[in-house]
Amino acid sequence: MIELLKQLCSLDGTSGDEGAARDFVISQIKDYCEYKVDNLGNIIAFKKGKNAPAKKVLIDAHLDEVGLIITHIENDGFLRFKIVGGIDTAALLCRRVKISGKIPGVIGCKPVHLCDGDERKKLPDADSLYIDIGVSSADEANTYVAVGDCAVMCSDFTVTGDKILTKALDDRVGCLVLIDLLKQDAEYDFYASFSVQEEVGLRGAGVVAFAVEPDAAIVIDGTTAADVAGVAAAKQVCRQGEGAVVSFMDGATSYDREYYNAALNSGIKAQSKCAVAGGNNAGAIHLSRGGVRTLALSVPCRYIHTAGSVCDMRDIITVRDLAKYMVDQIAGGKL
Amino acid sequence: MDIKEILFKLSDAVSIGNITDASQIAFEELSKYAKTLQNGINVIGEIKGESDYTLMLEAHIDEVGFVVTDIDEDGFLTVKNCGGIDLRALPSRTVVIHGKEKVTGVFCATPPHLGGVKEYDDISVLKIDTLLGEKAKDIIAVGDLVTFNQKAVDLRGSRVTGKSLDNRAGVACLLLLAEKLSDKKLPFNVVFAFTDAEELGCRGAKTAAFSISPDEAIVLDVSFADAPDVPNNDCGKLSGGAMIGMSPILDKGISKTLISIAKENNMPYQTEVMGGRTGTNSDVISISKSGVKTGLVSIPLRNMHTDVEIIDIKDIESVCDLLFKCILKGGNA
């Protein structure tokens, strides 16, 4: 699974530019299920199980990642950009990026030697940042990039024990879980969606839910783990190595309590998300049509939305196992 | 010598404190062209000339980094920076911790609303996650060094990006120069010095200058290149050629000689005028022993002291060419 995760995270897929990630996911699942790609680029897969389900279950992960979009090319060849999704400016300063999956560049910053006291303490305005691809004129820049091109932050893929350090773990961990479930034999039929544009407002999953018209949904995503030095226990949200994170409420959704309780009491290692913050595709799915009973299972992710995000492989496995258990419980009519 | 190949090798390697990988590479390369000795990180090599007059060519080989000052039970490190580093750019940056084995870690990047950093004025609150948990203490000790983790790559044209181009660009330039000088009859002795601990206050250059006891010195370092957020009067132009230093502490004769050679040969150059100390090793070499006539040449560089520094290979080549012509012409002697 680690090798597959490495491949998934290495793909560039800024929201709205998920083509490379989509093609790779299709190559992985095509022999195991039926699938189609809808008008927005969502992959909607149908997995035939051994039994007809009592309820139609949709399980979702998002394909896209946070990134940048080029908005302007300066006369001297520097590229201006907007942030796609939520990225803290500190994560962007002096960061190596890749444009359109091939052109390397760096986000420059004023040398610390030339910054005065106050400048050193505060992050610069995100709009003041620029990408340097090594050209010295707009004409030269135009031969390599165009406005509207997307860029992602570059990173290596580091494995230390159970920990994975790389970019885009949010939400390629979810894609990994879905691919793994689709490759296994299923007890009951279920739908799986690899949805687009989550980071710009849960846009892909909403139309998926309309099209699939599920009775129940399980959303698999990464969530902030602040279990790090200097953060009080009450603010840590969840902890790595403590299993799947089950949400009772976040910034977008009040979750189905029966599903929440069943997930926490399944016998598979799980923890509550101890913060009412953030949001994921559940926010769009649970309000689809006349409402969908929804569960969110998350992988605790440190330094989320940066090129140096960290997940624990053990948590990814528990999310997969718990997702499978919950699909079977719900589709089997027990919940 | 393939200048880019040696530059990338030097940039990817580490030299800081007791870690001497980059200086070892420089030592081996310089040994092909000069009689060398290595003392700690300082690497010194001499090509004899026809007189007793000695020109010292110096480039520092150390890099900015961090030293571990505390390890907690969960495997998070507190560090102190070695050299000037922009704290704002540290969250989510990966680093290599040089413990009993090399460990890849990452600076914590917890969002401000969850207790993360709001003001970047104290590095002790920027912890490094070793990913090792409680096992960290078995591999990492207080005093271990930490460096950026970045491999050099090409940008467009002849521009490249990587860590420690400050000042491996200078080292690579002098290695190329040593190769070019090695089969020439030199009017005087040329001694190359790749020195330690510049980033901590020009320490290696102080002892190297004492040992070499040169009649004249030229320091090769990097300096600020133009970028949208860098004021024009603080920088040179990337790809604009050698930045020839002019300052009250530098020898005016050397500055003039370099400028006239650049002009005579239609070589690209630019001047960098400073009001006093230069923040380079020329500050200490010029007052070594009873004083040394010292010049300063800088290679323009963007994003100094980050792991995304940018230089133009053509600038390295043209600086090398300038120094080569200067020496064959008899220098300032």
Interface residues (C-beta under 8 A of the other chain):
Chain A: E74 D76 F78 D88 A90 A91 L93 C94 R95 R96 I103 P104 G105 V106 I107 G108 C109 K110 P111 V112 H113 L114 C115 R120 K121 K122 L123 P124 S128 Y130 D132 I133 G134 V135 S136 E140 Y144 S155 D156 T158 T160 G161 K163 L165 T224 A226 V228 A229 G230 V231 A232 K235 Q236 V237 A275 A277 R302 Y303 T306 A307 G308 S309 V310
Chain B: D72 D74 F76 G84 I85 D86 L87 R88 A89 L90 P91 S92 R93 T94 V103 T104 V106 F107 C108 A109 T110 P111 H113 L114 G115 G116 V117 E119 Y120 D121 V125 K127 D129 T130 L131 L132 G133 K135 N149 Q150 V153 D154 L155 R156 G157 R159 V160 T161 F224 A227 P228 D229 V230 P231 D234 L238 S239 G279 R302 N303 M304 H305 T306 D307 V308 I310
